[in-house]
Amino acid sequence: MRRNIKNLVKFSKTLKLLYVEDNLEAREQTIKLLKNFFEDIVVGIDGKDGFEKFEKAKPDIIFTDLNMPHMSGIDMLRKIRETDENIPCIIVSAHNEPEYFIDSIKLGVDGYILKPLEVNQFSTILYKTIERLKLKQEDKNHTKILEQKVQERTKELAQKLYYDNLTGLLNRYALIEKLSLCDNKLIPIVFLINIDSFRAYNELYGIEIGNTILKKFANLLEYYGKGKGYFTYRIFGDEFVLFESVEYIDLQKYEETVSELFSYFAKNRVYIKSINEYIEISFTIGMSFGNKNALSKADIALSDAKDNGKKYSTYNVQIDRTKQLKNNLYWKKEIKNALDEDRVEPYFQPIVDKEQKIIKYESLIRIRQYDEFGEEKIITPYNFLDIAIQTKQYDDLSYRMIEKSIELMKNKNISFSINLDYSDFYNKNLMGMLVERLEEFQKNNQNNNNHIILEVLENQQIKDYHSFSKKIKELKELGAIIAIDDFGSGYSSLTHVAGIAPEYIKIDASLVKDVQTNMNSRKIIHSIVQLAKNLNIKTIAEFVADRKIFDVVYDLGVDEFQGYYFGKPLSIKEVK
């Protein structure tokens, strides 16, 4: 990475630095070095003095020691973060205990430099911090210019954004925005109207006449709506909405609206001149009265009406619960059938190094299904895993998944990882099988460096940590490599890192996916990487979806990478 030091120093000379250090000798030596970059340096002699100087001077960047009288550096930064969450902070300290690193991560510091000061490390961290400030300022200026251009085109785009091209009605985006304006005082009333069997019109008369029917239906609905004080929307294909927001619910009015709508369209048939026919359009209505998820609830009511052959239905909790129960029962049965018919499949997603070379795979659960035409479908755990836990089928799925993964990969001559939840460690059957497979795998792989990696999910509910860490130690003695998965989704595992001593930390996807735009995500990832390097632990970034994300986490020092940018999960036949 090229570093234009001259331009960088030119920028840093415009910044104000707060430097806090209680040791006179260290303070004087460091100030000499800082003067190469900053002209305006405010000095604090302890944490209390530093916080007071911060409030008065309003600096752009902070350097601080940790262990100081009156107020520690951590306590000072904690108070500063209450008023300024984003100001860059760099810690210069002789202390390297894990609790200091944990506190630093929580506070989002940009760098942690150990004393005695090492010039190269100091310069590198300072350079990156100032460079981020410079980029932030440039982004701010660029954003101003863009905002001006956006404002110039707002009126032009509003028409395209909020109105339906075919019917001229307000569209789904306009409705969602209107719903967002409803507060505790205003209650949204939604009539979701779906034309019955509209596809038949397109097939019978063609798309052009189908569009004509939609336009005429929209005109009739809008005319009726205006007369009753409703806004009219076309939200999708053959679905329309009548909407109003009120201070109280008038059930009699809405019952009359439904009755009038059916009567109104029965009297006003749609005439299509090109085919010289009158078409009587039938439809189904789903209604919801309430502030939260009004459109989704109207859709649930619409589905209930269609499923039960009714002309309309009003949302209630029982309808919602019934739909959920039906879905749960379906997946409970499907999971059982998938286990009985051997349709539980491991898929393997590649993990690459910095040269983007595949070095191992992660095993991910899938269920193979076939539709009514015999076409194969691969179902992801998003659809069934939570239900498997609720229906107590998770243990059987986990057992089958781990057993098949090891069996399929044992002759592939490459490392791979499997996921373990905290509860898996107390499943005797699963642990017994895993021990046997680890012993067999180790015996057959004595002449190479391939391993089974156990990805342990970061979990805040570890109740018996002593027993848990003992089981981890036993598995490591059998040749397993340990990784902490979803690291950064909580702080529970930070206190256990030293005890578990993992070889890998997988940085949670929620941090990685936003790393381009969220400076806090960058800071947290940077801190995790620094902590991991100090403990000789390798880091893996999940959810690397494109080149831009890869470039950022690469520059932050991450060791390995996983995501759709490098490859989707593969069947065992596709694994090379």
Secondary structure, 3 states (H helix, E strand, C coil): CCCCHHHHHHHHCCCEEEEECCCHHHHHHHHHHHCCCCCEEEEECCHHHHHHHHHHHCCCEEEECCCCCCCCHHHHHHHHHHHCCCCCEEEEECCCCHHHHHHHHHHCCCEEEECCCCHHHHHHHHHHHHHHHHHHHHHHHHHHHHHHHHHHHHHHHHHHHHECCCCCCECHHHHHHHHHCCCCCCEEEEEEEEECCHHHHHHHHCHHHHHHHHHHHHHHHHHHHHHHCCEEEEEECCEEEEEEEECCCCHHHHHHHHHHHHHHHHHCCEEEHHHCEEECCCEEEEEEECCCCHHHHHHHHHHHHHHCCCCEEECCHHHHHHHHHHHHHHHHHHHHHHHHCCCEEEEEEEEECCCCCEEEEEEEEEEEEECCCCCEEEECHHHCHHHHHHCCCHHHHHHHHHHHHHHHHCCCCCEEEEEECHHHHHCHHHHHHHHHHHHHHHHHCCCCCCCEEEEEECCCCCCCHHHHHHHHHHHHHCCCEEEEEEECCCCHHHHHHHHHCCCEEEECHHHHCCCCCCHHHHHHHHHHHHHHHHCCCEEEECCCCCHHHHHHHHHCCCCEEECCCCCCCECCCCCC
